Amino acid sequence: MAQGTMIFPPDFRWGTATASFQVEGHTTNSDWWAWEQEPGRILHNQRSGQACNWWEDAEADLDRAAALGNNAHRLSVEWSRIEPEPSVFDKEALNRYREILQAMIARGLEPMVTLHHFSNPLWLAEKGDFTSGLVVDYFRRYVAQVVAALGDLVSKWITINEPMVYVYMRHMRGVYPATATGYGTAFRVIRNLLRSHAAAYHAIKEGQPAAQVGIAKYVPVMQNRPGSNFLSTPWRRWLHYLFNDLWLNGMVSGRFAFPLGRQSIPHLKNSFDFLGVNYYSRWYISFPRLVTQDWGPDAVVSDGDFSEVYPAGMFSAIKWANRFNKPIYITENGLPDHDDDLRPGFILTHLREVWRAVSFCFPVMGYYHWTLV
């Protein structure tokens, strides 16, 4: 069997990633916590409960990350813990995050901190969350408090995780906690997310000028479903524009574009220092449907039909990200695989595509596997 060696830059970041609501446990002030208490919202009525008990013992899993040879970790902080009521900031919660970050650094794990990873405080949900323009000032205030408390331990920040997934799953499909759904709501939320990102970016820079600030963008590779009709190609291009290009073009130009309007947004232009790419799989497109999951007969599919294993898409996602001329981090890449049958090959084949991108001199600076626990 032929063998080869993939050589990465010596300062390449190798890590894993986690999300606060999924690992900490007992995030009772979150809209997700309230959502999952309603019967039928979650499959089998499962609830997060204690989750992975990170709030009490994150250090045990950080030991495991260090034992894996990681030199970085991406985690999120939970807005609903830090600001349980409007303008009330929980110093004990911030101190616990300091402890976790210090534990990471002590184990040789460079922190990358995400400030918003899908969940909102209940009080914000009651005010309309990102459907309301009020959220921009709320988010800026929260971010400024976090940076003041934790900035000496963090050099890399992500303002918002997967903003277009947030919009699609909440306000188009209604399968995440949502105050309203529909195209009009979705476009309004995109505008408010962009405004909130810009406000957060500059709040971080005011408190920590040398910080590196980016977003984590879910980047599905879109392809026509085999045998689809002739309208699928323009439809696929339109969906790619809406889901991938619209957000990034706004951050580059500082302006909304169709269908968001033509407004210029103060301080939005060039408001990112790096681009996080979350890559999982390809999407099959067939007009007039949004996304199809018609896997081919030879497709390798992860647990629960989550996605097809498609490593070649990693290179395509990186190539797309490279057009924005910023450093690139693979901030998520993984699969549900209870028995770990697919995971070793999944990691190897996807890293081969990352290595190929590095060999093409694309500025890929790190890889964070989803997930640690």
Helices and strands as residue ranges (DSSP letters): E 13-17, H 20-23, H 31-36, G 43-45, H 54-67, E 72-76, H 79-82, H 91-106, E 110-114, H 122-126, G 129-131, H 135-150, G 151-153, E 156-161, H 163-167, I 168-172, H 183-207, E 212-218, E 221-224, H 232-240, I 241-245, H 246-253, E 274-278, E 282-285, G 303-305, H 312-322, E 328-332, H 343-359, E 364-370
